[in-house]
Each structure stands twice: as structure tokens, then as C-alpha cells.
Amino acid sequence: MAPYSVTAVSFLISFYASISSAQAITSCPSAETTFTSPSDLSYKSCPGTDYEGPTAQIVPNTANAAACVELCSNSTPCDKSVYDNSNKDCHLKASDTYGLRWTRNTRFTASRRVDVGNVGQWGPLINLPVIPVAAFVVPTDTNRMLVFSAWGKNNFGGAGGLTQFADYNWKTGSASQRQISNTKHDMFCPGISSLQDGRIVITGGSNAEAVSIYNPLTNAFTRGPDMKIQRGYQSSTVLSNGKIFTVGGSYSGGIFNKPGEVYDAGSNTWTLLSGADPSQGMLTPDHEGQWRTDNHAWLFAWRDGSVFQAGPSKAMHWFSTSGNGNISEAGVRDGANDAMCGVNVMYDAGKIFTAGGSQDYTDSPAFNRAHLISIDSPYQPATVEQLSGMRYPRGFANAVVLPDGKILVTGGQKRSLVFPDTDSILPAELFDPVTKTFRTLTEEQVPRNYHSVAILLADGTVFSGGGGLCYVGGGIGGDDRNCNRAVDHANGQIFSPPYLFNSDGSKATRPTISAVSVINARAGDSIRVTMGSNSKASFSLIRMGSATHSINTDQRRIALTDVTQSGSSYTVRLPRDSGVLLPGYYYLFAVNGNGVPSVAKTLQIRL
Ligand SMILES: *[C@@H]1O[C@H](CO)[C@@H](O)[C@H](O)[C@H]1NC(C)=O
């Protein structure tokens, strides 16, 4: 029966499994009633049944089953409730993560949300030891993410020479805190890019010259060579040749024109590219001045060492990274506005989705404007299509591309404002690049604005977290008594997109990848993928992400279209160009005919 606290979940599940005699059911044995809440959530109530398993909250003296469902619809997250008809208690059930059992029991009426197949479902709030201002997936151990803030778990200011991390395992829910001081690098506001061998290169930020390199195999950080130019709020991307390009970043390390430079992991050196000059059109005329104008470039590495810059400036550009580098025009994304801290993601080869942002970094109305951009040959103009626009304007939002090619946009606020949560947008949105439409999804529990992240996990769910972090003028040990802790969000939630559910709200059956012939491959190779069944599947590779400040240049999805099927075995030819299939670690997903994704296998792409 129902009244358990979530604190003793594992004990209770095993306890219950051993004493419950009731047979689990999969459909309602009697007539169901439908309930639509004032906020348009839809539920079905099944009299004479119970959800056995942990209860998050009990509300006594509830009038009837319909009132209990309404209470559930007003709580986040609550997708299932059980009404006790004999003592009038309403049990708001804990997340399905804990495996509720549906059983017959005449004493109860069990109600479930049935529109999760349309709007998705947020899991319970996950508390973390630090505010996840930045996050990356550990390439060789995809159950883990490393998240980090600054020298403080909830504070930043000055160059602290150390960084607070948390090592979070989304599979087990465990999170441990970790202080990284050996690289003498306060990694707040950095560029982040992953190398082909899975090492994560974190550049600049509060210690603006410094470079820290995380090795997933040793789980250790080492100091890399300093950049030629000090930077903060620069972006970086791995290139088709495996090197890393970075540009801009006047937020820290001095306010001046900051041309690009390239890191070669082989020689462990940086080379300045004086011709890759952001002043030739990439700057946004920010109302706070030059330190904001070269921030967070939307960089997409492409063929032959080229880099396409899609924003945040209205004008788009190509960077060449050979010789001294250069910059050339690629057309105009948006004739009306720049889009600082808008979202941008390559959802298929050469296809880029962009949305939101604001004209100025802060204190500036956010846009709902959205575009699809296509690129093909380097240094040629891009093609731009303006979309109907997101349902909500969003500044400081995040975007994640899903295995089926749809794009999830989470968080943000109607007016970009560091740091308050004013006018936060809690519902997520899903963009379908085939129908070119946006769909509103269910609401997140916590605002996710400035300093928030979102990142795709290997099971096709999405981690969304962070927001806040207080500026302390004196740096480490400074006076933080005036910090507004109400906007600090040292937590996250995991979103299960609609594709994980059937139309009646039950969990969809997922396809399984039982084997992949290789653990690493090169662009152009054929690989063999064995599925758990003969039914039709399509495949995509999604490069594992690293996110901070609405930027995730590591993320990219490439649909695998050169496929031949023989029973449950597929031969998949990878794209031939390393500028399309950038080196590094990818999730390999299969998606079945109903649009349901598998859990990913890991595939490393080498040069
Ligand atoms: C930039 O460099 C690339 C690659 O070397 C070259 O193809 C292109 O013509 C150059 N563009 C300009 C404007 O110099």
C-alpha cells in the first residue's frame, strides 16, 4: 500500500516485493475516468487499484479521487497519485524511477498522467554539491558527468586558482564533491572542447591564461600550456584535423581584439592565428561595452579545418585555421537582431538550429526568433530559413539534440538578466526539423537561467541543471553576506522526452543495440550493428556534450543514412569527411519505427 517515505526506497521496494501478494496489472480492470486539470494536464483514474511503492507526500482530508488528482497536477513532479477511499488520504507518488507496481485493491483509486507521451516527464530534483555552471559527460564512462562552478561551490570573483567540481553519476544518483587545485586554474567561464582521445580541454575563464586538461582514463587534471591570449567567455571547438580552435573572450584577461589561436595536442602548443580576427564582423554592439562584444561565438567546425560562426552576431562568418588564419563573410542569419546567449546546435550534417538570445548580454528583452541554417562548402554563403519562432522568448536557455533529430530547448527567461530568475520560462519546448514546428512540453521545477546547463545522457534523457552563482568582490574569503541564495540552483532534473512513452502514458518498449563490431572507427568506415530484434531501425551518432553559458560546441548529431539491413544485423557506413564526423567520442543510438531510441553504445571516432 501507499504510505512510504522516499528516504527508505530501496529497503521498501525489497520489503514490499517480498510481502505483496497482489499480481501486478498492466491495464485498468474496470472503467476509467478522465480528468483534465486547469493547466491542461490529462489524467486517467482507475478505481479499485493501487500504485505500490514510495509516496512523496500524503495530503490528509482530501474530498475525493478527483481532488487528489488535482493536487497531483499542482505538484511538480507528480504524475501518479493514489486516493485512499477509506481514510481520505491523497498519496502523491514519488517518481517512477522507483518502480511503482500497479495492483488491484478495492480500497484505492490510482490515477496516472496520460499525456507524458506528448509532453514528457521531469524526474525528481537532484541536489548537487556545487552549482553546475558547466558540465561535460565523461567520454569513457558515460554514466558520469563532471560539473563545476568556480573557486566557490556557489561563489565566484577574481582568479581563484582552483575550481569546485562534482562527479555525478546519473545512473546511481550519487554525487561527490571534488576540488581541483593542482592546475592552479579557476575554470569559471571557460571554453571547453573534447579531443579525439576523450580528453577534455578547459581554457581560460577566471584564470584567463590557464589551460586544464581532464583525462577520463586517469580521472586526473593536468595543466596544459597557457594560451597565447588570455580569454574568458571565448568559445572553442575541435577541428576536422583534431586540433582545437578558440576565438574572442574579452570578458576576462583584458578588453581588446582577440584573434583566434589553435591548440595542437600532438606538440602540446598553441599557435596564434592573427588573421582569424573577430573585429571583422563577429562583434555584437553590446550596451555594456567591448568586454561583452566577442563573447560565446557559435562555432561549428567543418571540412578542411574550417569553422563556421553562426552567431550570436547577425552576420555569420567562416574562419580558416590554416597559415595565419582568416575570416570571411557567410551571409546574415538575422537582419534584425544579434542573439547573445541564444541556443545553437548542429542537428544533422551541415544543418544548424538557432533560437532565442537577446540583443545585449543582460537587461535586454529575449527573442523567440529561430532559424535553420545550412552549410555545405567552406567559405561559401550559408542558407538561412527563419522559423515561425519558439512559443516563448528565451534568454540563457539551453538546447540539446535528441537521437531522433528533434531539438529540446529548456529554461531561459523573457528578459535576459544576470542573475535574477525574473520571468523564467519553466516549460520546455521541442522543435521538429521535419515539420518545422515547436511543441510545448511539461514544466521544469526550477528556473534555469544564467549559468545553467543541459546535456544529453546515454539513455536518451536530458540533464538540466544549474543557474545562479554569486559574485563576491573580494574573491576567495570575500564577504558574501549579501548574496541572494534564492537564485542559486545547486541541483538538476532529468527529463524523459515524449519518445520514451506510449500514448497511454506507459513506458515505451525500447529497441536494444546488442553489439557493435568495433569500439572505434574512422570517418568512412563501415561498422556492423546487431540489434536485439529484426524490426526496422535507423541510426545516429551524437557527439558527447560539454555545456556552459548556452554554448555546447562538442554536441553534434549526424544521421547515419548509408545503411543495409540483414535481419537484426545492420552494416552502417560512416560519413567520409572528418569535418562532418569530427574526431572524438559519440553516442551511437538506434531509433525504432515508433521513434523510440535505444540506450546508446559508445563509439570513438579517430583520425
Ligand atoms: C581563407 O583561407 C582559406 C583556406 O586557406 C582560403 O580558401 C580562403 O580563400 C581564404 N579567404 C580569404 C578571404 O582570404
The ligand as an SDF file (V2000), in Angstrom:
LIG
                    3D

 14 14  0  0  0  0  0  0  0  0999 V2000
   40.9080   31.8790  -46.1550 C   0  0  0  0  0  0  0  0  0  0  0  0
   41.6750   30.7010  -46.1280 O   0  0  0  0  0  0  0  0  0  0  0  0
   41.1090   29.6450  -46.8790 C   0  0  0  0  0  0  0  0  0  0  0  0
   41.9180   28.3910  -46.6270 C   0  0  0  0  0  0  0  0  0  0  0  0
   43.2840   28.6360  -46.7910 O   0  0  0  0  0  0  0  0  0  0  0  0
   41.0440   30.0320  -48.3460 C   0  0  0  0  0  0  0  0  0  0  0  0
   40.4460   29.0080  -49.0930 O   0  0  0  0  0  0  0  0  0  0  0  0
   40.2280   31.3080  -48.4810 C   0  0  0  0  0  0  0  0  0  0  0  0
   40.2310   31.7550  -49.8080 O   0  0  0  0  0  0  0  0  0  0  0  0
   40.7620   32.3910  -47.5740 C   0  0  0  0  0  0  0  0  0  0  0  0
   39.8430   33.5020  -47.5940 N   0  0  0  0  0  0  0  0  0  0  0  0
   40.2440   34.7440  -47.5800 C   0  0  0  0  0  0  0  0  0  0  0  0
   39.1820   35.7960  -47.5750 C   0  0  0  0  0  0  0  0  0  0  0  0
   41.4210   35.0550  -47.5830 O   0  0  0  0  0  0  0  0  0  0  0  0
  1  2  1  0
  1 10  1  0
  2  3  1  0
  3  4  1  0
  3  6  1  0
  4  5  1  0
  6  7  1  0
  6  8  1  0
  8  9  1  0
  8 10  1  0
 10 11  1  0
 11 12  1  0
 12 13  1  0
 12 14  2  0
M  END
$$$$
